[in-house]
Amino acid sequence: LDFLMEADVRAYLQNITCPTLLLHGEEDNLCPLEGANFIERQLPCAQLVSYPGVGHIPFLTEFRNFHQALEEWLAVL
């Protein structure tokens, strides 16, 4: 995790051209929501789904909603 605290990879975002789904808990203390908002603004094909009151692991705490969002997103690719 120290690497993640020190590495700045924002310049590489411009190299991502594929559709990207960001699924993020709004109460994530490890990776704040503002980071996901920033990534969404940088990627032309990004979609952000955020979960109010949810922390760092929405794939566990919001299992059904997480998978529904993922399935819906994959269905339109």
PyMOL commands that set and color helices and strands:
alter all, ss='L'
color gray80, all
select helices_A, chain A and resi 2-6+10-15+33-42+58-61+63-75
alter helices_A, ss='H'
color red, helices_A
select strands_A, chain A and resi 20-25+46-51
alter strands_A, ss='S'
color yellow, strands_A
deselect
rebuild
show_as cartoon
